[in-house]
Amino acid sequence: MNAPSPRPYASAKPSRPLTGTISVPGDKSISHRALMFGALAVGQTRITGLLTGEDVLRTAAAMAALGAEISRDGDDWLVSGRGIGALTEPEDVLDMGNSGTAARLLAGILASHELYAVMTGDASLRKRPMARVIEPLKQTGAQFLARAGNRLPLTIRGARESMPLSYRLPVASAQVKSAVLLAGLNARGVTEVEEPEPTRDHSENMLRHFGARVEVERVGRGRGIKLWGQPELCAADVVVPGDPSSAAFPVAAALLVPGSQVTVRGVGLNPLRAGLFETLREMGASLPVQNARTQGGEPVGDLIAIHTTLKAVDVPPERAPSMIDEYPILAVLCAFAQGTSRLRGLSELRVKESDRLSATAALLSVNGARVEIEGDDLIIHGTGGLPGGGVVETHMDHRLAMSALVLGQASTQPVRIDDASFIDTSFPGFVPLMQSLGAGLSAQ
Ligand code: S3P
């Protein structure tokens, strides 16, 4: 047997000021959806700015395995859709890699197609809970068989005639909401979903963009969404904005490293994704937006991050859905701020690509920060600087990897991560892009 190849590692050392203007890769959430809706629409959808990270490539491969024609035209992607209900049975297992979004949204599509499919994923995805989509989707008439604990691999036998659901989400999850809506596309009648807190609304926006009837109303603190089933989805071009969750890393590095000023062009600023930027402004960050505009139905702008001495912050639990992927990098920023920060209501972080609550705490403490987990809250005692010097375990989690590499740019001692390979799931080219700003990063 061959010895396993060594995992590529990366390290960050204290950086000189970061300066320059960059763009970050396309939004991951919007990229998955553009491929999926394009595959369900009639006609050819052109996608500009699609993220070509591993996660999204898995979605592209799955939609092709289900019968959509997917090709590239220069930097654009073209998807010739099959129409709702017309996807065909895949010949083999669908491997969704590291991507929870791909797996959960696809479960909604498969549940409402009368076909047999098996989905799997990598060691991280195979640990993640799928009951949250299986439970509602079973009520459409689809059948599911999963491993113990409702984990992947998962077998799906889609419903012959999908029933429209009326479902209240037990957790504020855009993935679950989207899975229910995607199943509702091929159900006769109106599908209704209620979410306890507003979550990212890219599915709703894109459904409308492709011609479906969707109505949204406020219900208490959350929202109720209605989708009229079996619409004629028509191919529609999609321009994908820069991913705010990726922009978070160069923005954070610029805020932390003295003398820095970095502009990130064309960042998606959908208010349901912008919780981190709101929080950073509360911490005193200088983060102006220029050229605010609408692109492909989503608000975008150029974000300018200027080094600032940050103060501690108390983030309420209801803000979590609008920044759910940004807590690891926010925690790094809090460790460099003055004072004690409290990030509240983070139970969902335990079921991300890794247990991000404990892994984020470990990332900080191995680099000299004082951190506590109290219930679902993360408490960080910031002292204005960090010694660094740690080797961070990244647990197959791209956002932990990038957060650690930002930390190392601002700490006294270099920081190393055990595995850099997962960065490509969401941010291909992260290391050279940060190097182009002057960051002291190296990867092997
Ligand atoms: C996503 C929703 C969020 C987020 C994930 C992308 C989406 O997950 O963490 O990275 O595109 O719908 P949850 O729905 O589990 O909160």
Boltz pocket constraint, residues with backbone or C-beta under 6 A from the ligand:
constraints:
  - pocket:
      binder: B
      contacts: [[A, 28], [A, 29], [A, 30], [A, 101], [A, 172], [A, 173], [A, 174], [A, 175], [A, 176], [A, 178], [A, 200], [A, 324], [A, 325], [A, 348]]
      max_distance: 6.0
